[in-house]
Amino acid sequence: VVGRARQKRSGDDDKDEDEEGRRGAMDDPWTPSGSGVNGGITSGDMGGPGLQNATRGDLPAIMNGQFGKAFEQSFKEFAQRPENKVLLEKHQRKEVKKAARLARKTKYAEFQDKVLTADYDAQKNIAPFLENRVLRRVIHTFCNDPHNDFSKWANNRQVLDLLHSAKKMMDEGRMTEDEAEEMMYQIVSSPDREWHHEWKLKTKQSVRLPTEQLLGALNEHLEERRKGNDFYRQKKFGEALKQYERALGIVELVVGMSGYDQKEIDKNRIATYLNIAAVNLAVKNLGQCIAFCGKAIDLDGGNIKALLRRSKAYTMRHEYASAKEDLERVKDLEPWNAEAEEELRKLRKAVEKSKVEQKKFYGGIFQQA
């Protein structure tokens, strides 16, 4: 009996020690778990590849930030592996969509606030249109007035007449919602309208993204541009233009949260403007080519490709003075630029040819007279 009692007591003591050990392990997160190399903590334990095999001895490095650099390098290597790249890009696209949804919710909350705080006449004027999806979206854009004046648009008689006309045609079935939206956009965005500049400002939408989410958006942008380049090389200019416009839609939507991020966005915007300009030059849509080169130059006044491309379009439109101005700007920036020399030679030849043709034309007129 005494022997059995001693054995029982000994067993109870072992259990108490085991329980105490387990409690100690829970209290001390740096107690080796045994699941990593030499009992270290694995990425599954800590949630990231940078903390694999971390031990109690790594605590000072983690606390002073040195371990963060190792984590960053380890994560870059992890992201560059082919088997992980697709998953990361998919995750980044989800994050971009999530950010866009959040931005829409925020804008809707702002819209509600603007309506509820507007003056009585403004609320009364827009009330009949709020149940219509298209008209509600148009009224929503009043929130983006440059001077934060929602009521100005809600009390604008021309705008209200336009809303009434669109609602009546949709109610009578003479126009679909999509047709009404397109019609209204064409009317109010016309450069002939006095509010055209303000309309452009208030209808411009953007989403501010942190660096991680911005990378996903730019990856998607580059993929669209790559498809456009493939079509361009095949001389399928219509398809190429569609891809470039999709790529442009991405970089015109996103805004960086730091100066460095915004520079990266602008760099890709410039490249896309030049892609679109090249397509328009190829199909001899010279006005659009000049316009998109101008957009690139607005962001980067010394962009050689934009200046050369625009000079070619000017030359083809017989706007020789403008073409010469762009080419001289290139020569100022890069005196050794061979393409600029060649274009100047072509320009001088085109000017001489034009003079000869004009002389023949006017000479014929005078002889007839």
PyMOL commands that set and color helices and strands:
alter all, ss='L'
color gray80, all
select helices_A, chain A and resi 2-27+37-39+43-46+49-51+56-63+66-80+82-117+120-129+133-144+150-154+157-171+177-188+196-203+211-233+237-253+259-282+286-299+304-316+320-333+338-368
alter helices_A, ss='H'
color red, helices_A
select strands_A, chain A and resi 207-209+254-256
alter strands_A, ss='S'
color yellow, strands_A
deselect
rebuild
show_as cartoon
